[in-house]
Amino acid sequence: MSQKKETLPLLLSLILTISLVFAGLWFLMERWAQITKQNPNNPSPTNSPTQSISNNVINPNPPATNCNIPNLPQGIFNYGGSTTWAPIRRDVDSVLKSNCPQFDLRYTQPINEKPGSGTGIKMLIASQLAFAQSSRSIKPEENATAQAKGFSLKEIPVAIDGIAIAVNHNLNIPGLTVAQIKDIYTSKITNWQQLGGTNLPIIPLSRSKEAGGTVEFFVENVLNKDQFGSNINYIGTTTEAIRKVAITPGAIYYGSAPEIVPQCTIKSLPIGRTSDQLVAPYQQPETTPSECANKPNQLNSQDFRTGNYPITRNLFVIVKQNGQTDQQAGEAYANWLVTPQGQELIEKAGFVRIK
């Protein structure tokens, strides 16, 4: 009797142990099946280095966004170039990056040179950029350098800009012709009295030729490739130039219209092909200095678009035609800029629509 009583508890303990073992095995098999289903190429639940990179850098299934751009590649794309493009990089490209985070644009400056259109194109040819932003057209020698490396360059116009002339608020002249601007910057006209103003020496300011596309465009199209005069005061940036013009009665400076026209400390002059056809770079009526802080002058978009304003230019996306991802990235970016949304944002950034 005593032996039967001892056998029963032992039997029950054995049954319980076997049940627990089977339950544990069932749990482990179910868990293994779930892991394998989530990652069929890697049944191990431990994150491998490849898996970690995949999670943090390249997302094959990005979250749904407002991104609706055909042929937009995914990845990190370096770009840069013209300083004139700074408002677009700030106000327009930021929207693109927000809508399409998988298209990661990274502005890249040159290491040992000043940023500008020419430097950007040089970096593009050297494969340091995926595409470049330029305020001038491609030069034949740049395309020749690219072709020697097995590809060509293409320029895609996306906006209209103009060159505005900045002078001190106290300068009392109605405006300048393009020929007079050329004579000032080639030292043929050196006193404002020669242009109907007061007896005051002219102090022409300019960035260096190496500074970028605006200077190159000015030399090519306003100076007709003539050399700067000996009295030019070279200055580093447009910001520095505006400050100097504001405190120097005889100073004059040229720059991208969106950088000049809204400024309150200087005034921008009407210019024309002839003295009886002067066109203001700002919308009429001109804002007075006392009103400027709350109501800055706006670009004369209509005359810029029609060409009535005599010194206008296109802004270009420069694309490497090599049939690779860089070309795809540059073309997709340019195509987005000429969409209704892109053109509206460009206009808000201070430039003129091309469409």
C-alpha positions, 0 to 999 in steps of 0.5 A, a space after each residue: 500500500 505504501 509503495 503505491 502511494 509513493 509511485 503516484 506522486 512520482 508519476 504525476 511529477 514525471 507527467 508535469 515535467 514532460 508537459 513543461 518540456 513540450 510547452 517550452 519546445 513549442 514556444 521556441 519553435 513558434 518564436 523561430 518561425 516568426 523571426 524567420 518570416 520577418 527576415 527570411 534572408 537572415 534567420 539569426 535574430 542577432 543584428 548583423 553589421 549589414 542589417 544595421 546599415 540597412 536600417 540607418 542609411 538606406 531604407 528600401 521602403 521609405 515612409 509615405 510622403 508628398 514626394 511625387 517626382 518621376 525618376 527620382 533616385 534614392 541616396 545621398 547627392 552632393 551639389 553646390 556651385 553658384 552663390 546666387 543660388 543661396 536663396 534657392 538652397 535655403 527656401 526651395 531645396 528645403 521643401 524638396 528635402 522635406 517632401 522627399 527625404 530619400 533624396 538627400 541633398 548635401 550642399 558641398 563647398 570647395 576645399 581650397 577655392 571660393 564657391 561659385 558657378 565655375 568652381 561648381 562646374 569644375 567639381 562636377 567634372 571632377 565627380 565631387 558633385 552629382 550636379 551643379 547650380 550655375 548663374 551662367 552658361 557652360 563654357 566650351 572649354 568646360 565641356 571639352 574637359 568633361 568630354 575628355 573624361 567620357 561625358 558631356 555637360 547639359 544646362 537646364 534653365 530653371 529661373 530668371 535673374 537680373 543684374 542690379 546696380 547699387 549706389 548710395 542713397 544720396 547719389 542723385 542721378 536718374 539711372 545709367 545706360 549699359 554703356 555707361 556702366 561699362 565705362 565706369 568699370 573700365 575706368 573711362 568714366 571716373 566722376 559722377 559729374 560726367 554723368 550729370 551728378 555732383 563732383 564726386 569720384 566714382 568708387 566701383 566695387 566688384 568681387 574678383 573674377 574667381 568669385 563666380 558666375 555673376 562676375 563672369 557674366 558681367 565681364 562677358 555681357 556688360 564689359 563685352 570681355 574688356 578688362 576691369 579698370 585700374 580703379 576697381 575696389 575688389 571686395 569679398 562678398 555682396 554683403 560687404 559691398 552693400 555695407 560699403 556702398 551704404 557709407 560711401 557716397 561715390 560707391 557703386 556695385 553690381 550684383 544679383 537683383 534679389 540680393 540688391 533690390 530689397 536692401 534698405 541701406 542702398 538704392 538700386 538704379 534704373 538702367 537701360 540700353 539708351 538714356 531715354 529707356 531706363 527700366 527700374 529693377 524694382 516694381 513701381 512706385 519705389 519704396 522710400 527708405 523710411 518705409 523699406 523695413 516694413 515694405 521692401 522693394 520687390 523685383 520688376 518680374 514683368 520686365 525681367 521676363 520680357 527682356 525689357 530690363 537690359 541685364 537679365 540671365 538664366 539660372 541653370 542646373 548643370 547635369 553630367 550626361 553619363 547615363 548614371 545616377 548623377 544624371 538621373 539626380 540632376 535631371 529629376 531636380 531640375 524637372 521639379 524646379 520647373 513644376 508649378 510648385 517649384 516655380 512658385 517657390 523660386 518666385 518666393 525666393 526672390 527670382 523670376 519664373 521661367 514658366 
